[in-house]
Amino acid sequence: MADIQKQFEKFHDEIKLKRFIENKTLREKRDIIINKIKNGVKSHFEEQDEDVPELEFIDQGSYSVDLGIIPENNNYDIDEGIIFHLYKEDYPDGVQFKKLIRDIMKNHTHTPPKIKNPCVTITYSLDDEPIYHVDLPVYIKTKQNSSVFLARGKEFSEKKNKYWELADPQGLKTYISSPIAALTDDDKKQFKRIVRYMKKWKDICFFDDSTSRPPSVGISVFADQLFAPSKKHDYLEDKDKYCDLDALKSFTYNLKDKFVPKWNYEREKYLYVISLNLPVAPCTDIFCKMTDIQMNAFYEKLNDFDEALAKAQSLTDPHDACKDLPKFLGDKFPVPESVSSRYKKVGLSSAPSSNSAKD
């Protein structure tokens, strides 16, 4: 098998997204939003002659667990949860808090804030093109106990579609981070590389918006369950070295095994489907929004990737092992020169010049 670890690690350096603490611009934007919301909520409740509730903010998403990648479309996604400490029973319509956040942030960007089912989205643009957006899920943490509930529903949703859903954003962060924390430092680094490779694969292979994209949280949760460190012993240096190709191939194979065939009467054939319950409240199926056809497309694309990795494992020339991987991981994946090309160059450079031949 060709040694292409250097190519994988170089690729990882190209796609890795820095965390908030390392990204000054995004950190400053987040802090501006937080301060604006704090002041806006304070003014609103004071105007209503009501006690100002305690607010809690929680970093969510791939940033919070250091698993982010640079997005293919450069539209960065930041998740910042807002938790109101109030009695849930006093506020049956959680959408009112989303409307409050929307109104506070109304003139913050050129693009108006948008109330979505799970959050309020703030979009930053440059030359009318979105460059990143901040998703602000709104929660309430009832004073009666420590339970947290997410405000579900849009502004004009029917009453039945506006509700508080039991949630555990901190628990999800802890779940994803706990297995990582249990690994050695170097194993942990490989874990993060494998997750980022899979997220980039998703960006490349599901870039077309007409195809439902598998949720990234599903990849992260499955990684906690399926990842296994992979190393090979270098006998020349007498030490173990990490092999991301083997670790990635092992993960794609194990993930494929989580799909099960399901008969589709309309198409009169079996389709491969997948399910995975969120490990914390509300414990819903992470893939529930994907149709059977979309899940089968997920399986087929994953199978193609798995076969490409198996082919790479079978080859001895690093060029041959790498040449098909950009189809699945993007153009940033480096393809080294072939061995035969290097030999030709060496032969040409060592050949005597015409002048030398005459001497």
C-alpha positions, -999 to +999 in steps of 0.1 A: +000+000+000+013+034-009+022+058+019-001+089+014-003+101+050+015+133+040-011+140+014-039+134+039-024+157+065-017+184+040-053+182+029-065+184+065-045+216+070-063+231+040-098+223+051-096+227+089-116+255+104-102+273+134-123+275+165-139+307+179-109+313+202-086+312+172-108+331+147-107+368+157-133+380+132-159+354+139-154+356+176-159+394+175-191+390+154-204+365+179-197+387+209-213+417+192-245+397+187-245+384+223-241+419+237-268+433+214-292+406+225-285+411+261-292+448+259-323+443+237-338+417+261-331+439+291-348+469+274-378+448+263-385+434+298-380+468+315-404+484+291-429+457+300-422+464+336-412+428+342-381+413+358-353+409+334-346+372+330-311+357+332-297+348+298-272+321+291-254+316+258-239+283+246-216+277+216-231+249+195-222+230+163-189+219+150-171+251+163-179+241+198-163+207+196-135+217+172-147+196+142-154+224+118-142+226+081-140+255+057-173+253+038-172+246+001-194+277-006-176+299+019-209+304+038-197+298+073-223+285+098-221+296+134-245+282+161-251+302+193-278+290+216-298+316+237-313+302+269-339+322+288-342+313+325-380+316+330-410+295+339-419+276+307-455+274+318-458+312+317-448+313+280-467+286+260-457+302+227-419+299+224-420+317+190-426+350+208-390+348+220-378+341+185-397+372+173-381+392+201-346+381+189-356+388+153-367+424+162-336+431+183-314+420+153-336+436+126-311+463+114-279+445+123-273+432+088-285+442+053-303+408+050-332+408+074-331+381+101-352+350+094-373+330+118-369+293+109-384+263+126-354+256+149-338+290+152-334+326+141-308+331+113-286+362+109-269+364+075-238+385+068-232+393+031-206+407+009-216+421-025-250+405-020-234+371-015-237+354+019-203+349+036-215+334+068-246+331+089-253+328+126-281+304+137-296+314+171-317+286+185-338+299+214-343+278+246-360+282+279-346+268+310-374+264+334-368+276+369-386+246+384-357+222+374-327+221+350-347+210+320-341+229+288-366+233+260-361+245+224-386+269+208-400+252+177-421+269+150-421+298+125-438+331+129-469+322+110-470+285+119-502+269+131-506+268+168-500+231+169-466+236+152-455+262+178-442+244+209-414+238+233-393+207+226-373+191+253-336+195+244-301+191+258-276+212+238-249+209+265-255+172+268-249+167+231-217+187+232-206+165+262-216+133+244-196+141+213-166+154+233-165+126+258-151+098+235-127+123+221-115+131+256-109+094+263-085+091+234-048+098+236-038+132+222-025+118+189-055+094+186-077+124+192-061+143+164-067+114+140-104+113+151-108+149+143-091+145+109-114+116+100-146+135+109-134+165+089-126+143+058-162+129+061-177+164+063-157+175+033-168+144+014-204+154+023-199+189+010-184+177-023-208+148-030-240+166-018-232+201-030-263+201-052-291+215-031-316+193-049-303+163-030-309+162+007-276+164+026-270+140+055-268+160+087-233+166+100-244+158+135-251+123+123-215+119+111-202+132+144-223+109+165-215+079+143-178+088+145-180+085+183-194+050+179-174+037+149-140+054+148-109+033+156-074+047+155-052+032+128-014+030+128+013+011+109+047+002+122+076+018+103+104-008+107+130+016+093+123+042+120+111+015+144+080+034+154+042+035+148+028+060+124-008+070+118-025+059+087-055+081+079-063+061+048-069+029+068-089+048+095-111+065+069-117+033+050-126+015+083-151+043+091-168+043+057-171+005+058-186+005+093-209+034+084-222+015+053-230-014+076-255+008+095-277+009+065-305-017+061-325-027+030-361-016+030-386-026+003-400+003-017-433-005-033-433+024-057-399+016-072-403-021-067-369-026-052-350-025-020-336+009-009-309+013+018-320+034+047-304+045+079-315+057+114-298+070+144-314+084+175-300+116+190-281+104+221-297+131+242-332+147+245-354+148+224-338+115+212-354+119+177-340+101+146-312+123+132-320+112+097-358+115+099-360+144+074-344+123+047-367+103+024-359+066+017-347+077-018-324+103-003-310+078+022-304+053-006-285+080-025-265+086+007-257+049+008-247+048-029-224+078-027-208+064+005-203+030-012-185+047-041-163+065-017-156+033+002-146+015-030-123+044-040-106+041-006-102+003-010-087+009-045-062+034-030-052+009-004-044-017-031-020+006-050+017+011-044+023+044-063+012+074-042+001+091-075-022+062-084-035+060-048-044+097-047-056+104-082-093+094-077-097+109-042-103+146-054-135+134-069-147+127-034-128+151-013-123+181-036-095+197-055-076+206-024-066+170-020-030+168-033-020+143-060+018+137-061+037+130-093+038+095-105+069+073-099+074+069-137+073+106-142+099+111-115+121+085-131+118+102-165+128+135-150+158+119-133+168+102-165+166+135-185+185+155-159+213+129-157+217+125-195+248+141-210+242+173-229+249+175-267+280+196-260+293+170-236+288+143-262+311+161-286+339+164-261 
